[in-house]
């Protein structure tokens, strides 16, 4: 069961990794925050339809406070991450936001939930974060802006909060509806931003296709897989597995966009692979003991 959970989370992260490549084909005037809001709205709508077709809506005891907290965390992640990247550059912003999330999640589980991460998690997380640093170290200008650093940490905290709270939500609500409701509320929270940014690009064919791909594949399907997998493994393990996202993005950039990996970036790819392998091949007894 745990191996299946590992696989589901990993597949979800791989689908997240298609986001950057998809946005590459979006119209030039498409602002990332507007794209993020649109993908949440489309993803939430699709999951609601799935819930209605599978009759997952009836007889649900909604954990309102947890759902609102998860929605606020998901809504906060979008502007925090993109603002961090804009302020302190792609390299620092991405590494701090993505790399801090596993550490924050592990520390919260340890301090708040009294669940100390196992040794394999520390090894896997260290290898994967180092891999992310090497992967992004050659992208853009490296300049550490204090405000950008704080925004990136905020993005990491937002994703950690979403994951931890969702683990409790899916104990009461079907994964399809949990993701649907959270993402719909998050989209509503972010909707005022659509009046700030130009969204006319959605009427163009490539703009519409990008939004559909991001909403259906990289959001609805990806987060559904992630949440289903989250039911069987610790939140800290799931967040570390989500580092497959930048790995997928880098490989797709080479294969589709025509980007070139430097020697250091290639080493980063290898280290992320190594970190994920350590987690996937963690002895079952260790995971069960950790999840108890």
C-alpha positions in Angstrom: 0.0 0.0 0.0 2.8 2.4 0.9 4.6 1.7 -2.4 1.5 2.6 -4.2 1.3 5.8 -2.2 4.9 6.7 -3.1 4.0 6.1 -6.8 0.9 8.3 -6.7 2.7 11.2 -5.1 5.6 10.8 -7.5 3.2 10.8 -10.5 1.5 13.9 -9.2 4.8 15.7 -8.9 5.8 14.7 -12.4 2.6 16.2 -13.7 3.3 19.4 -11.8 6.6 19.5 -13.6 4.8 20.0 -16.9 3.7 23.5 -15.7 6.8 25.4 -16.9 6.8 23.8 -20.3 3.1 24.5 -20.8 3.6 28.1 -19.8 6.4 28.4 -22.3 3.7 28.0 -25.0 1.3 30.5 -23.5 0.9 34.0 -25.1 3.6 36.5 -24.1 1.1 38.7 -22.2 0.0 35.9 -19.9 1.1 36.8 -16.4 2.1 33.8 -14.2 -0.2 34.9 -11.3 -3.2 35.1 -13.7 -2.3 31.7 -15.2 -2.1 30.3 -11.7 -5.5 31.6 -10.8 -7.0 30.2 -14.0 -5.5 26.8 -13.4 -7.0 26.6 -9.9 -10.4 27.5 -11.2 -10.4 25.0 -14.0 -8.9 22.3 -11.8 -11.5 22.8 -9.1 -14.4 22.8 -11.6 -13.1 19.5 -13.2 -12.8 17.8 -9.8 -16.3 19.0 -8.8 -17.7 17.3 -12.0 -15.8 14.1 -11.1 -17.2 14.3 -7.6 -20.8 14.7 -8.9 -20.4 11.8 -11.4 -19.1 9.5 -8.7 -21.6 10.7 -6.1 -18.9 11.8 -3.7 -20.7 15.0 -2.7 -23.5 13.4 -0.7 -23.3 12.8 3.0 -20.1 14.7 3.5 -19.2 16.0 7.0 -17.2 19.0 5.9 -14.2 20.0 8.1 -14.8 23.7 7.4 -11.8 25.2 9.3 -9.3 22.8 7.8 -10.6 23.4 4.3 -10.4 27.2 4.6 -6.9 26.9 6.0 -5.8 24.7 3.1 -7.5 27.0 0.6 -5.7 30.0 2.0 -2.4 28.2 2.0 -2.9 27.2 -1.7 -4.0 30.7 -2.6 -1.0 32.3 -0.8 1.5 30.0 -2.6 0.9 31.4 -6.1 1.6 35.2 -5.5 4.3 34.4 -2.8 6.3 32.1 -5.2 6.0 34.3 -8.3 6.8 37.5 -6.2 9.9 35.7 -4.7 11.1 34.8 -8.2 10.5 38.3 -9.5 12.3 39.9 -6.5 15.4 37.7 -6.0 15.7 35.8 -9.2 14.7 32.3 -10.5 17.6 30.5 -8.9 17.3 31.7 -5.3 13.5 32.0 -5.4 12.9 28.5 -6.7 15.5 26.8 -4.5 14.4 28.4 -1.3 10.7 27.9 -2.0 10.9 24.3 -3.2 13.8 23.3 -1.0 12.4 24.7 2.2 9.1 23.0 1.9 10.3 19.5 2.9 12.4 20.8 5.8 9.5 23.0 7.1 7.1 20.0 6.8 9.5 17.7 8.6 10.1 20.1 11.4 6.3 20.8 11.9 5.6 17.1 12.0 8.4 16.6 14.5 7.5 19.6 16.8 3.7 19.7 16.5 2.8 16.1 15.7 5.6 14.4 17.6 6.6 12.4 14.6 10.4 12.4 14.1 11.4 11.8 10.5 13.3 8.6 9.8 17.0 8.5 8.8 16.2 7.7 5.2 14.0 10.9 5.0 17.0 13.1 6.1 19.3 11.5 3.6 16.8 11.7 0.7 15.8 15.3 1.5 19.4 16.4 1.8 20.4 14.8 -1.5 17.3 16.2 -3.3 17.7 19.8 -1.9 21.4 19.8 -2.9 20.3 18.6 -6.3 17.9 21.5 -6.6 20.6 23.9 -5.7 22.9 22.6 -8.4 20.0 22.4 -10.9 19.0 26.0 -10.5 22.4 27.5 -9.7 23.2 28.2 -13.4 19.7 29.7 -14.1 19.6 33.5 -14.1 21.5 36.0 -12.0 22.3 35.0 -8.4 21.4 37.8 -6.1 20.0 37.4 -2.6 17.3 39.9 -1.9 16.2 39.7 1.8 12.5 40.3 0.9 12.6 37.8 -1.9 14.1 35.3 0.4 11.3 35.8 3.0 8.7 35.6 0.2 10.2 32.3 -1.0 10.2 30.9 2.6 6.5 32.0 2.8 5.8 30.0 -0.4 7.5 26.9 1.2 5.5 27.3 4.4 2.3 27.7 2.4 2.8 24.4 0.5 3.8 22.7 3.7 0.7 23.9 5.4 -1.5 22.8 2.5 0.0 19.3 2.6 -0.2 18.9 6.4 -3.8 20.1 6.6 -4.9 18.1 3.6 -3.7 14.9 5.3 -6.4 15.5 7.9 -9.0 16.6 5.5 -8.9 13.4 3.4 -9.7 11.4 6.6 -13.2 12.8 6.4 -13.7 13.8 2.7 -13.1 11.9 -0.5 -9.8 13.1 -2.2 -11.7 14.3 -5.3 -14.0 16.6 -3.3 -11.2 17.7 -0.9 -9.1 19.0 -3.7 -12.1 20.4 -5.6 -13.4 22.4 -2.7 -9.9 23.7 -1.6 -8.9 24.7 -5.1 -12.3 26.4 -5.9 -12.1 28.5 -2.7 -8.4 29.3 -3.4 -9.4 30.5 -6.9 -12.2 32.7 -5.5 -9.6 34.2 -3.0 -7.3 35.0 -5.9 -10.0 36.1 -8.4 -9.6 39.9 -7.7 -6.1 39.5 -9.2 -7.8 38.8 -12.6 -9.0 42.4 -12.6 -5.4 43.5 -12.2 -3.8 41.4 -14.9 -4.8 41.1 -18.6 -6.6 37.8 -19.2 -7.7 38.4 -22.8 -5.0 35.9 -23.9 -7.4 33.1 -22.8 -9.4 33.7 -26.0 -6.5 32.7 -28.1 -6.2 29.1 -29.0 -2.8 28.5 -27.5 -3.8 30.4 -24.4 -7.0 28.3 -24.0 -5.0 25.0 -24.5 -2.4 26.0 -22.0 -5.1 26.8 -19.3 -6.8 23.5 -20.0 -3.6 21.5 -19.8 -2.6 23.3 -16.6 -6.1 23.0 -15.1 -6.9 19.4 -16.0 -3.5 17.7 -16.1 -1.2 19.7 -13.9 -3.8 20.6 -11.3 -6.9 18.3 -11.2 -5.2 15.0 -12.0 -1.8 15.9 -10.4 -3.2 17.1 -7.0 -5.8 14.2 -7.0 -2.9 11.7 -7.3 -0.9 13.7 -4.7 -3.7 13.7 -2.2 -4.6 10.0 -2.7 -0.9 9.1 -2.1 -0.8 11.4 0.9 -3.3 9.1 2.6 -0.7 6.4 2.9 2.6 8.1 3.7 3.8 10.9 6.0 3.4 14.5 4.8 7.1 15.2 5.1 7.8 12.2 2.8 5.2 13.4 0.3 6.7 16.9 0.1 10.2 15.5 -0.4 8.9 13.3 -3.3 7.4 16.5 -4.8 10.9 17.6 -5.6 10.4 15.4 -8.7 8.6 18.5 -10.0 11.8 20.6 -10.8 13.5 17.4 -12.0 10.7 16.8 -14.5 10.7 20.5 -15.5 14.4 20.4 -16.2 14.2 17.2 -18.3 11.2 18.5 -20.3 13.0 21.8 -20.9 15.8 19.8 -22.5 13.6 17.5 -24.5 10.9 19.9 -25.7 12.0 23.5 -25.2 15.6 22.9 -26.3 17.4 24.0 -23.2 20.9 22.7 -22.4 21.9 21.3 -19.0 25.3 22.3 -17.7 27.6 19.8 -16.0 26.5 21.1 -12.5 22.8 20.9 -13.5 23.3 17.4 -14.7 24.8 16.5 -11.3 21.8 18.1 -9.7 19.5 15.9 -11.7 21.4 12.8 -10.6 21.3 13.8 -6.9 17.5 14.4 -7.1 17.1 11.0 -8.7 19.3 9.5 -5.9 17.2 11.2 -3.2 13.9 10.0 -4.6 15.3 6.5 -4.9 16.3 6.5 -1.2 12.7 7.4 -0.3 11.1 4.9 -2.6 13.2 2.0 -1.5 12.8 2.8 2.2 12.0 -0.4 4.1 8.3 -0.9 4.7 8.7 -1.4 8.4 10.4 2.0 8.7 7.6 3.8 6.9 4.9 2.0 9.0 6.7 2.9 12.2 7.1 6.5 11.1 3.4 6.7 10.0 2.0 5.3 13.3 
